[in-house]
Amino acid sequence: MDNTIHHFHDLFAQLGLPYDNVSIEQFIGSHSPLAPEVKLPEASFWTSAQATFLREACVQDADWAGLADQLNVALRKPTHP
């Protein structure tokens, strides 16, 4: 059994995105707010591979599910001008 603890920046690395704090904030800021009717894996800014990873993480309740939920919440918050 894998007991690895993943952190938020690890999710960005897994998605092939820059994962330093500034890059994460910029990504969330530039893609927020995600419309309520759009499911996280269906957002237009993901590549096919990223969308598949997020979909499988949520469906399979994988190690990444909690972090995908955290990203989902972060992307739903309105951005401040």
C-alpha positions in Angstrom: 0.0 0.0 0.0 1.3 3.4 -1.0 1.2 5.8 1.9 2.7 8.8 0.0 1.3 12.1 1.1 0.8 14.5 -1.8 0.8 18.2 -1.5 -1.0 20.8 -3.7 2.1 21.7 -5.6 2.6 17.9 -6.3 -0.7 18.0 -8.2 0.5 20.7 -10.5 3.7 18.8 -11.1 1.7 15.7 -11.9 -0.3 17.7 -14.4 2.9 18.9 -16.0 2.4 22.5 -14.9 4.8 24.8 -13.2 4.5 24.1 -9.5 6.1 27.0 -7.6 3.8 29.1 -5.5 3.8 32.1 -7.9 3.0 29.9 -10.9 0.2 28.1 -9.0 -1.3 31.5 -8.0 -1.1 32.8 -11.5 -2.7 29.6 -12.9 -5.6 29.8 -10.5 -5.9 33.6 -11.0 -6.0 33.3 -14.8 -8.5 30.5 -14.9 -10.9 31.6 -12.1 -13.8 31.7 -11.6 -14.7 28.4 -13.2 -18.4 28.4 -14.1 -20.5 26.3 -11.7 -21.9 24.1 -14.4 -18.4 23.1 -15.7 -16.9 20.0 -14.0 -13.2 20.4 -13.2 -12.0 17.8 -15.8 -14.2 19.4 -18.5 -12.6 22.9 -18.2 -11.4 24.1 -21.6 -7.9 24.9 -20.4 -6.8 21.3 -19.7 -5.0 19.1 -22.2 -6.6 15.7 -23.0 -4.1 14.0 -20.7 -4.7 16.4 -17.8 -8.5 16.1 -18.1 -8.2 12.3 -18.1 -5.9 12.4 -15.0 -8.3 14.6 -13.1 -11.4 12.6 -14.2 -9.8 9.3 -13.1 -8.5 10.8 -9.8 -12.0 11.9 -8.9 -13.9 8.8 -10.1 -11.4 6.3 -8.6 -11.1 8.3 -5.4 -7.4 8.0 -5.9 -4.7 9.6 -3.8 -5.1 12.7 -5.9 -8.9 13.1 -5.3 -8.5 15.4 -2.3 -6.1 17.7 -4.1 -8.3 17.7 -7.2 -11.1 18.8 -4.9 -8.9 21.5 -3.5 -8.1 22.7 -7.0 -11.7 22.7 -7.9 -12.6 24.9 -4.9 -9.7 27.3 -5.7 -10.9 27.7 -9.3 -14.4 28.4 -8.2 -13.5 31.5 -6.2 -14.0 34.8 -7.9 -10.8 36.7 -8.8 -10.2 40.1 -7.3 -9.2 42.9 -9.7 
